Amino acid sequence: MGYKEVYQLWKDYPELNADLRAELETMTDEGEIEDRFYQDLEFGTGGMRGKIGAGINRMNVYIVAKATYGLGKYLLGADPKNAEKGVAIAFDSRNKSAEFAQTAARVLASMGVQAYLFESLRPTPVLSFTVRHVGAAGGIVITASHNPKEYNGYKVYGPDGGQMVSPAADELVAEIEKIDNYFDIPLANMQTAVEDGMIQIIGREVDDAYAAAVENVVKANPGSDLKVIYTPIHGSGNVPVRRVLDDLGYKNVTVVAEQEQPDGSFPTVSYPNPEERSVFNIAMEMPEARDVDIIIGTDPDCDRVGVVGRNAEGEFVVFTGNQTGALLVDYFLKTRTGLPDNKVVIKTIVTSELGGIVAKSHGAEVVDVLTGFKYIGEHMTEYEATGEKTFAFGYEESYGYLAGNYARDKDAVLASALVCEMADYYKKQGMTLYDALEGLYQKFGYFIEGIQSMTLEGIEGKKQIANIMEKFRANHFNTFADEKLVTYNDYQSKESLDLAGGEKSAIDLPKSNVLKFVFNENSWYALRPSGTEPKLKVYYSVTGRSRESAEEKMEILRKAVNEIIEA
């Protein structure tokens, strides 16, 4: 069925949601109609994300109902006991999040599957914890993480509290694809389902258990004089982050008032992403910022945290995810001396090698996984089951960090507390986080990283991304500056080519459309189409004996990559 036919089916449905109908009635642009109806919204590395609105390629109640019905079918087919174990559901501050969460709960209740629905917004890591805490068969989070305000999303979790991975994820997608009619999915009455107990509203008891679990990983600092400014960026982190920091002894925490309240329109930022320096502008201009030690900010679903410190000149510096990750790895491993010899640090393939080198210096094994924290969670569950290795720390360059075994997703509540603990530790030694980072650079070399994101929307955008990826498969360069290409990794074909010996070897990771070009001296670049946004991302990492030499190399590398992109 073509997009025009699907579009007409939606228009002809007499009980179509009033807001969605109003959208369709005012829609005249043929290109927009095609984009909304030419394909189903796809599951990617973070589940399903899309712009809110009418259409099968948008986030709306019908798409949520379809995905949830498929999840219910998958769970009941896997084990009828899953009906009783149920599904935990959380949502963040984004527009329509509460409505989508209720829709998911109502679908499950209509299928006889117990739903545990949070009373109000909660961070994604709280959901991961909750699945494990209540012994649920799975979980759902309604969030688009750090995407722009026009977006919302849907993430599915397995019984271990981690985002669902293959083969389970493939089986789930197959169940969803069996559903032809978006409009025939049964929905239980919300009030009746709550009264009957099929939808159980949860909140405080889980919050208390979660806070205790986080605080069991982080060291308390009663009487700390660390001065912190915190922004939740209109998201779900405000209450849990402030609670945990207060419990641990950090009493000098000032919240950015303009960004404190949940608001899916994100009125003070263009992009609610702590990777963007601009989200910290208000914080850096506050009177309290004159003598603040650090500024921290969490994204809407509070699984990512950004950190701002001061350099040697006293100027604010926004740390990259790689920098914060390396600092945390170093700090955590040198202060948790009770960790066993089989400790492991897990990072993604597009994360800088600095953290891995630091981890190895502390006697930890380093494991690389594909992009997506679900792969870190998958290894954690495996280690927990076998006991062969002990998870110590996991992180990715996109500001996601986790320690402890209480959850299976990155946690900005925990990471905020660890960053404060680390900053307090160095402050007592007369050092800043920037000083500590410089210490790592002087010891291990200067690592400079960067990300280039190209937004390419719609049908033509998908074609452009595919063409660029094929360009690099056919035409990559073998040298830049004084560095030579030593390894070419194609994660789609799952082959690694050793340029020195000409030998190919298998990559023992799931298939993924990622290319990585590794040069000597730990420099590399990688290309990856985003699984959650219409973007092609290019990751860069170079090393040098000094900051200046590394920056020069970075400029040369970027230029060489973009010449191929633009050719």
Long-range contacts (C-beta under 8 A, 24 or more apart in sequence): 3-33, 3-34, 3-36, 3-37, 3-38, 4-33, 4-37, 6-37, 6-56, 7-33, 7-36, 7-37, 7-55, 10-37, 10-54, 10-55, 13-183, 15-183, 16-183, 17-60, 17-61, 17-62, 20-53, 20-54, 20-60, 21-54, 23-53, 23-54, 24-54, 27-54, 31-458, 34-459, 35-457, 35-458, 35-459, 38-459, 40-177, 43-169, 43-173, 44-530, 44-531, 44-532, 45-370, 45-371, 45-372, 45-374, 45-530, 45-531, 45-532, 46-145, 46-153, 46-155, 46-163, 46-372, 46-531, 46-532, 47-141, 47-153, 47-154, 47-155, 47-156, 47-163, 47-532, 48-153, 48-154, 48-155, 49-144, 49-145, 49-147, 49-151, 49-152, 49-153, 49-154, 49-532, 49-533, 50-151, 50-152, 50-153, 51-150, 51-151, 52-95, 52-96, 52-150, 52-151, 52-152, 56-182, 59-96, 59-100, 59-144, 59-151, 59-152, 59-153, 59-154, 60-96, 61-99, 61-100, 61-103, 62-182, 62-183, 62-185, 63-154, 63-182, 64-100, 64-103, 64-104, 64-142, 64-154, 65-103, 65-104, 65-107, 65-182, 65-185, 65-187, 66-176, 66-179, 66-182, 66-185, 67-104, 67-154, 67-156, 67-176, 68-103, 68-104, 68-107, 68-108, 68-140, 69-107, 69-111, 69-176, 69-179, 69-185, 70-172, 70-173, 70-175, 70-176, 70-177, 70-178, 70-179, 71-108, 71-138, 71-140, 71-156, 71-172, 71-175, 71-176, 72-107, 72-108, 72-111, 72-113, 73-111, 73-175, 73-178, 74-168, 74-171, 74-172, 74-175, 75-113, 75-137, 75-138, 76-111, 76-113, 77-175, 78-171, 79-137, 82-113, 82-137, 82-138, 83-111, 83-112, 83-113, 83-114, 84-114, 85-114, 85-135, 85-136, 85-137, 85-159, 86-113, 86-114, 86-115, 86-116, 86-134, 86-136, 86-137, 86-200, 87-113, 87-114, 87-115, 87-116, 87-136, 87-137, 87-138, 87-139, 87-140, 88-116, 88-127, 88-130, 88-131, 88-134, 88-136, 88-138, 88-139, 88-140, 88-157, 88-202, 89-115, 89-116, 89-117, 89-118, 89-127, 89-139, 89-140, 89-141, 89-142, 90-118, 90-121, 90-122, 90-123, 90-124, 90-126, 90-127, 90-130, 90-139, 90-140, 90-141, 90-142, 91-118, 91-121, 91-122, 91-141, 91-142, 91-143, 92-121, 92-122, 92-123, 92-124, 92-141, 92-142, 92-143, 92-235, 92-236, 92-262, 92-300, 92-301, 92-302, 93-121, 93-234, 93-235, 93-236, 93-262, 93-263, 93-264, 93-300, 94-142, 94-143, 94-144, 94-149, 94-151, 94-152, 94-264, 94-300, 95-149, 95-152, 95-264, 95-265, 96-152, 96-264, 97-121, 97-142, 97-143, 97-152, 97-264, 100-142, 100-152, 100-154, 101-140, 101-142, 102-190, 103-187, 104-140, 104-142, 104-154, 105-190, 105-193, 105-199, 106-187, 106-188, 106-189, 106-190, 106-193, 106-199, 107-185, 107-186, 107-187, 107-188, 108-198, 109-188, 109-193, 109-196, 109-198, 109-199, 110-186, 110-187, 110-188, 111-186, 112-198, 113-198, 114-198, 114-200, 115-193, 115-198, 115-199, 115-200, 116-200, 116-202, 117-199, 117-200, 117-201, 117-202, 118-201, 118-202, 118-203, 118-206, 119-201, 119-202, 119-203, 120-203, 121-236, 121-262, 122-207, 122-236, 122-240, 123-236, 123-237, 123-240, 123-298, 123-301, 123-302, 123-303, 123-411, 123-412, 123-413, 124-155, 124-301, 124-302, 124-303, 124-409, 124-410, 125-302, 125-303, 125-402, 125-407, 125-409, 125-410, 125-411, 125-412, 125-413, 125-414, 126-206, 126-207, 126-210, 126-240, 126-413, 127-157, 127-409, 128-157, 128-161, 128-162, 128-377, 128-407, 128-408, 128-409, 128-411, 129-161, 129-206, 129-209, 129-210, 129-213, 129-406, 129-407, 130-161, 130-202, 130-206, 130-210, 131-157, 131-158, 131-159, 131-160, 131-161, 132-160, 132-161, 132-406, 132-407, 132-408, 133-206, 133-209, 133-210, 134-202, 134-206, 135-159, 138-164, 141-301, 143-300, 143-301, 144-300, 144-532, 145-299, 145-300, 145-301, 145-303, 145-304, 145-532, 146-271, 146-272, 146-273, 146-274, 146-275, 146-299, 146-300, 146-304, 147-532, 147-533, 148-270, 148-271, 148-272, 149-264, 149-265, 149-266, 149-272, 153-532, 157-408, 157-409, 160-377, 160-381, 160-408, 161-377, 161-407, 161-408, 161-409, 162-374, 162-377, 162-378, 162-380, 162-381, 162-408, 162-409, 163-372, 163-373, 163-374, 163-377, 163-408, 163-409, 164-374, 165-374, 165-375, 165-378, 165-510, 166-510, 207-240, 210-240, 210-406, 211-240, 211-243, 211-244, 211-247, 213-404, 213-406, 213-407, 214-244, 214-404, 214-406, 214-411, 214-413, 214-414, 214-417, 215-244, 215-247, 215-248, 215-417, 216-404, 216-406, 217-403, 217-404, 217-406, 217-414, 217-418, 218-244, 218-248, 218-414, 218-417, 218-418, 218-421, 219-248, 219-335, 219-421, 220-247, 220-248, 220-249, 221-248, 221-249, 221-250, 221-420, 221-421, 221-424, 222-249, 223-249, 224-249, 224-250, 224-251, 224-252, 224-420, 224-424, 225-252, 225-427, 226-250, 226-252, 226-293, 226-294, 226-420, 226-423, 226-424, 226-427, 227-252, 227-254, 227-288, 227-291, 227-292, 227-293, 227-294, 228-252, 228-253, 228-254, 228-292, 228-293, 228-294, 228-295, 228-296, 228-420, 228-423, 229-253, 229-254, 229-255, 229-256, 229-283, 229-286, 229-288, 229-289, 229-292, 229-294, 229-295, 229-296, 230-254, 230-255, 230-256, 230-295, 230-296, 230-297, 230-298, 230-416, 231-255, 231-256, 231-259, 231-260, 231-279, 231-280, 231-282, 231-283, 231-295, 231-296, 231-297, 231-298, 232-259, 232-260, 232-262, 232-297, 232-298, 232-302, 233-259, 233-266, 233-269, 233-272, 233-274, 233-279, 233-297, 233-298, 233-299, 233-300, 234-259, 234-260, 234-261, 234-262, 234-263, 234-264, 234-265, 234-266, 234-267, 234-268, 234-269, 234-272, 234-300, 235-262, 235-272, 235-298, 235-299, 235-300, 235-301, 235-302, 236-262, 236-300, 236-301, 236-302, 237-298, 237-299, 237-302, 237-412, 237-413, 237-416, 238-262, 240-302, 240-413, 241-298, 241-302, 241-412, 241-413, 241-416, 244-413, 244-414, 244-416, 244-417, 245-416, 245-417, 245-420, 248-417, 248-420, 248-421, 250-420, 250-424, 254-286, 254-288, 254-292, 256-282, 256-283, 256-286, 258-282, 266-300, 272-299, 272-300, 273-299, 273-304, 274-298, 274-299, 274-304, 274-305, 274-306, 274-399, 275-304, 275-306, 275-321, 275-398, 275-399, 277-318, 279-306, 280-306, 280-308, 280-316, 280-318, 283-308, 284-308, 284-316, 289-316, 293-423, 293-427, 293-432, 294-419, 294-420, 294-423, 294-433, 296-416, 296-419, 296-420, 298-412, 298-413, 298-416, 299-399, 299-412, 302-411, 302-412, 302-413, 303-373, 303-400, 303-409, 303-410, 303-411, 303-412, 304-398, 304-399, 304-400, 304-410, 304-412, 305-399, 305-401, 305-412, 305-415, 305-416, 305-419, 306-399, 307-419, 307-433, 309-423, 309-432, 309-433, 309-434, 310-432, 310-434, 311-434, 312-434, 312-435, 312-438, 317-434, 319-433, 319-437, 320-397, 320-449, 321-351, 321-395, 321-396, 321-397, 321-398, 321-399, 321-400, 322-351, 322-352, 322-354, 322-355, 322-397, 322-447, 322-449, 322-541, 323-437, 324-399, 324-401, 324-419, 325-351, 325-352, 325-355, 325-395, 325-396, 325-397, 325-401, 326-352, 326-354, 326-355, 326-358, 326-437, 326-440, 326-447, 327-422, 327-433, 327-436, 327-437, 327-440, 328-393, 328-395, 328-401, 328-415, 328-418, 328-419, 328-422, 329-355, 329-358, 329-359, 329-362, 329-393, 329-395, 330-358, 330-362, 330-436, 330-440, 331-418, 331-421, 331-422, 331-425, 331-436, 332-392, 332-393, 332-403, 332-418, 333-358, 333-359, 333-362, 333-363, 333-364, 333-392, 333-393, 334-362, 335-425, 336-392, 339-364, 339-390, 339-392, 340-390, 342-388, 342-389, 342-390, 343-389, 343-390, 343-391, 343-392, 344-379, 344-383, 344-389, 344-390, 344-391, 344-392, 345-392, 345-393, 345-394, 346-376, 346-379, 346-380, 346-391, 346-393, 346-394, 346-395, 347-394, 347-395, 347-396, 348-372, 348-375, 348-376, 348-396, 348-397, 349-489, 349-491, 349-509, 349-514, 349-516, 349-526, 350-396, 350-397, 350-514, 350-516, 350-526, 350-528, 350-537, 350-539, 351-395, 351-396, 351-397, 352-397, 352-447, 352-449, 352-541, 353-447, 353-522, 353-541, 353-543, 354-440, 354-444, 354-445, 354-447, 355-395, 357-444, 357-522, 358-440, 358-444, 359-393, 361-444, 364-392, 365-389, 369-509, 370-491, 370-509, 370-510, 370-512, 370-514, 371-396, 371-512, 371-514, 371-528, 371-531, 372-531, 373-400, 373-402, 373-409, 373-410, 374-409, 375-510, 376-402, 376-410, 377-408, 377-409, 380-405, 380-408, 381-408, 397-449, 397-451, 397-539, 441-547, 445-522, 445-543, 445-544, 445-545, 446-543, 446-544, 446-545, 446-546, 446-547, 446-549, 446-550, 447-522, 447-541, 447-542, 447-543, 447-550, 448-541, 448-542, 448-543, 448-544, 448-547, 448-550, 448-551, 448-553, 448-554, 449-539, 449-540, 449-541, 449-542, 450-539, 450-540, 450-554, 450-558, 451-537, 451-538, 451-539, 451-540, 452-537, 452-538, 452-540, 452-558, 452-561, 452-562, 453-530, 453-535, 453-536, 453-537, 453-538, 454-535, 454-536, 454-537, 454-538, 454-565, 455-533, 455-534, 455-535, 456-534, 456-535, 456-536, 457-534, 458-534, 461-534, 462-534, 464-536, 465-529, 465-536, 468-527, 468-536, 468-565, 469-513, 469-515, 469-527, 469-529, 469-536, 471-564, 471-565, 471-567, 472-515, 472-527, 472-564, 473-515, 475-564, 475-567, 476-515, 476-517, 476-564, 477-560, 477-564, 480-519, 480-553, 480-556, 480-557, 480-560, 481-552, 481-553, 481-556, 481-557, 483-519, 483-520, 483-521, 483-523, 483-553, 484-519, 484-520, 485-517, 485-518, 485-519, 486-518, 486-519, 486-520, 487-516, 487-517, 487-518, 488-515, 488-516, 488-517, 488-518, 489-514, 489-515, 489-516, 489-517, 489-518, 490-514, 490-515, 491-515, 491-516, 523-553, 523-557, 525-557, 525-561, 538-565
